[in-house]
């Protein structure tokens, strides 16, 4: 990686915490990013985002921001819009792309309209309509709130009877809920950094699916990198990640998540514009496989702030 002059960044605010359901993960991500920036000689400050965020940004005389906020309020375009209004360059995707990517319902429509394979899906609008969704998609379903990350509020169901409690659980987090057809096969993720797809990672868990616990708490989740795919299949997966990223208008850095079926066909699940940066996180793993340290990774992301 090209060496960077840390003085070029000026005063950098690492924005973390916030009030979303992903606050705990964000606190870990932000602290890891902050420590790496300080280690690289960057003049950085941690800011736990609250109602006083505008005053804090002015008080700290911030030159640019590293967004380590996950979920609503940080990953949905709101913080991006605020920073643009204040003329503060920031990391990651812009306002529109951030909003689209966090909304899994709208992003799936964009994928489908762009010819990007994604699992079949239907909206869950009320309890009375659940039977029709089962009739159309089958009983093996993922139930998801549209605006949450880290698998918060998600459930995997295998019967019509299990759909109702899964729907009610998702509604606790979001007014917009949908069901997605389960793809049986291997799960992969591909990080994107400045227009390049990093090595793919295959995810294996003994949990029912790659849920919050498997992502951030369990120590038995397996991350396989190199992912084990033939070179041409990994290249196909990486190309699909870039297509999904570009379809939403994303920029800077992010991560696309996939399922592969028994025939080896890939399906994009979602794109994350502010992926986790904890010790369990996937983008740092992919960067390491590419020969990039965590410190180099965060500086590379920061260098693209605009």
N, C-alpha and C positions, 0 to 999 in steps of 0.2 A: 504493500500500500504506500501511496505517496505521503511523505511526511507533511504535517500541517503546522503552521505557526499559530499557537494557541492565542497569541495576542490579537490576531485578526478578528476574533469573536467578540471582543469587548466584554461587557458585563452580561452574563448569561443566566436567565432565570429558568430553573428546572421546575415546571409546573406539575404538581402531583397531588394525590389525595382526592380533593373534591368531595361531592356528596352522592355519587352514584352508588349502585349496588356493588360496583367493582372497586370501591375505595381501598380496601385492604390490599388488593393486588397492586393498585396504583402506588400506594405508599412504598411498597417494596421495589417496584420498578423505578420510581423516582429517586430513591435513595441509592440504588445501584448505579444509575446514570450519573447522579451527582458525584458520587465517589470516584467514578471513572474520569469524569471531566476534571475534577480537582487533581487527580493523579497525573493528568496530562498537562497540568499547568494552567487550566482555564479558570478565569475569574467567575466562579459560579455561585449562585445562591438558590437554596431550596425554598419554594413558596407553596404552602398548602392552600389550595384555592378555596376561597370562601367569598362572602359578600363584599369583602374589602379588597378584592383583587385589583381593581383599577388603582386604588391608592397605593397598594403594595408595589405595583409595577412602576409607578411614578417615584415612590420613595427610594426604590433600589436602583433607579436610573438604568433600567434594563435596555440593552442594545439588541438582544435577540432572545428567543424563548425556545427551550426544548420541551415539547409537550409530552408528558408521561402520564396524562390523564386517560383513564379507560372509561368507556361507556358514555352515558348521557351527561352532557355538560362539558365534556372535554374532547370527545371523539365524534361528535355529531354536527360539527360546524359552528357551534356557538362560540367556543373559545377562539377558533380560527377567525371568525368575523370580528370579535372584539380586538384581537391583536392587529388585524388589518386596519381597523378604525384608528388604532393607536399608532399605526405605522411601525410596528415591531415585527421584524421577520421571525418566522417560526418554522419548526420542523414539520415534515410530513405533508399530507394532502391539503388542498384548499377547502373552502367552505362547502361548495356544492358536492364535491367528491366525498368529503367526510360525511355529510348528511346522507348521501345515497348509500355508502358502504355500511354505515351503522344500521340502516333500515334494511333488514334481511328480506323483507317482503318486496320492496321496490328493487333492490339489487337483483333478486332472482328474476324479476320481470325484464330487467335490462339484459341479464345473461341470456334468457330465452329469446329475447328479441334480437340479440346479436349472434345467435347461432352457437352459443357456448353451452355445452351440455350441463344441466343441473337437474337434480332429482325432481320428479313431479310433485306438485304442491297444490294445496287448496286453502282458502281462508277458513278460519273457524270463527264464525260471527256470533253464534249463540248455541246453547245446549241442544236445541231442537234440531239443528242441522248436522249434528255429528254423525248420525247414521248414514246420511248421504255421502259424506266424505269417505267413510269406510267403504261404502259401495263402489266409489270411484277409484280409491287408491289402495284398498286392502286394509288389513288389520295391523300390519307391521309399519309403524309410523314414528317419526320424530315430531314432537310437539314443541314449538318454539315461540317465545315472545319475540316480536319483530325487532325490538331496540335494545336488547341486552347482549352482552358478550360474556366470555368465560363460562359458557354453558349455563349461566344462571337462569333458573326458571324452566329449563328444558327437561323433557322426559322422553324416554323411549318406551313405546307401548307395543304389545303383541296381541292385543285382543280388543274387541269393540268395547268391552266392559271397562277396560283400563283407560279409555280415551277421555271419559268425563273427568275423573280426578286430575289427569294430566292437563286438560284444558283449564280447569279451575286454578291449578297451580300456576300456569303461565299467565293467567289473567291477573294474578296478584302483582305481577311486575309490569304488565303492559296491557293497554286496551286492544292492541292489534296482535292477534295470535294466528298462527297458521300451522298446518300439518304438512309434513314432508315425507315422501315415500322412502322407506329404509333401503339403502343400497348395501347388500351383503358382500363384504370383501375387505380389502386392506384400506387403511386410512393414511393419507399423506398430507404434508404441508410443504409449501414452497415460499421462502422469503424472497422479497424483491427489494433490491437496493440500487437506487439511482439508475433505473432502467435495465438492470441485470437480474436475472433469476439465479439465486444461490442454490447450492446442492439441496435436493429434496430429502426430507426426513420421513421415514415410515414410523407410525405410532402404533404401539401395541399396549393394551391394558387388559387386566382381568376384570375390570368393572364392566357394567352393562354397556357403557359407551364412554368416550373420552370426556368425562364430566368434570365439574369444578374440582372435586377431590383428586381425581387422577391428574389434573393439570398442575395443581399447586401444593398438594399435601402429600399424596402417596409417594412412596419411594420405590414402588415396584413397577411403575410405568416404564416401558421400554422405548427408547428413542434410537432408531437404527439409521445411521448415517456413516458411510454411504447406504442408500436406502435399499439396495439389492435389486433394483430394476435394471434390465439391460440398458445400455447407453442410449439406444434410440428411443426407448420408452420413457426414460427420465427426461430426455430432450423434449419429447412430446408433452410431458407433464409441465415442464418449465415454460414451454411456449404457451400452453393453456393458461398458466398463471399470469403471464404477461398480458395475454388477451383479456382476461378478467379484470386485471388491474387497469388496463387502458380503457376498457368499456365503461368503467365508472368514472374515468377521468382522474384517477389517483396519481400521485407523484411522490418523489422522495424515497420513501420506504414503506414497507407493509408486508403482509403475509396472506397468501391464499390457501384455503383448506379444501381438501378433496377426499372423495371416496372412489375406490376402483371396484368394479364388479368382477364376477368370476371369469368373465371373458377379457378382462384387462382394459375395459373402457373406463375413462375418467369422468367424474362429475364434480363440478365446483360447488362447494357448499356456501362459502362466503369469503369476503375479503376483509381483513382487519387493517385499518389505517394507523392504529397506535397499538401494535402488538406488545405483549408483556416483555419486560426486560428483567425478570427475576432469575434466580438460580435454577428454576425449572423451565425457563422460557426457551422458545424454539429458534427465534432469529439469531441469538448469540451462538447457539449450537451450529446452525448452518454457516454462520460467518467463520466460526472456528474451523470447520471442515474446509473452508476456502482459504485458511491460513491467516485469518484476521482476528486479532485479540479483541476483547470486549472494549478496551480503551480505544483502539483504532476504530471499532464499529461506531461508537457514540460520536467520536470526532467526525467521522465520515458523514453520519447523519446530520450532525450540526452544520457541517460545511455547506450542505445543500439548502439550509434555511433561507426562505424568501418570503 
